[in-house]
Amino acid sequence: MEGKTTDVYFTRTIKILKERGKLDTHVVAEITSGGLPEGWPWAVLCGVEEVAKLMEGRQVDVYSMPEGTIFRPKDYRGFRVPVMFIEGPYGQFCVYETPLLGMLCQASGVSTKAARVKKAAGDCIVVAFGIRRMHPALCPMIDRASYIGGLDAVSSLKGAETIGMKPVGTMPHALIIVLGSQVEAWKAFDELMPPDVPRVALVDTYY
């Protein structure tokens, strides 16, 4: 790994520390949350597995809250609560700070929002259908984070594969439009889909 998805000031930092003989300075880095949207009191930590893979082969020790932990960003005294520590020579992980934070922040944001949606839904089943609004490369992360946050199922093939489940869905408007009739689409779906696929009829194409 070259760390090219990092901010340029980290590569400049590496150059300066190397020239000054400080690149292998032993440090302890704390990963914290500065705050949550709309004053939310808690969040769901996600992205830990990706960070673990990022740090593979680095001469550092990583200590983290478990994936899926519900945490408060600050303690009762107002101090930030670390969700992760990284200990070791600074040069071993300097350039990885940017992607590391991105992995934790985005995945935790998705899992936290998913948890709030599921909490509001109560006993209702909630399925993650959000990948069509995001870059497809993010699909596995989004679905995995949604599931960790508490949603019952995910819609994408790759996302479901990532979490070891079957994908769940209804039917697209395109099927109804191409067949020319909602009723025809419903009948065809029921006739041709396996018995274990739930029969959920899309009713808002023409009515």
HUKAHU-V19249 format. One record per residue. SS is DSSP state (@ for helix, = for strand, . for the rest). Layout:
# HUKAHU-V19249
ss = (SS;SS)
This chain:
# HUKAHU-V19249
ss = (.;.;.;.;.;.;.;@;@;@;@;@;@;@;@;@;@;@;@;.;.;.;.;.;.;=;=;=;=;=;=;.;.;.;.;.;@;@;@;.;.;.;=;=;.;.;.;@;@;@;@;@;@;@;.;.;.;.;.;=;=;=;=;=;.;.;.;.;.;=;=;.;.;=;.;.;.;.;.;=;.;.;.;=;=;=;=;=;=;@;@;@;.;@;@;@;@;@;@;@;@;@;@;@;@;@;@;@;@;@;@;@;@;@;@;@;@;@;@;@;@;.;.;.;.;.;=;=;.;@;@;@;@;.;.;@;@;@;@;@;@;@;@;@;@;@;@;@;.;.;.;.;=;=;.;.;@;@;@;@;@;@;@;.;.;.;.;.;.;.;.;.;@;@;@;@;@;@;@;.;.;@;@;@;@;@;@;@;@;@;@;@;.;.;.;.;.;.;.;.;.;.;.;.;.;.;.)
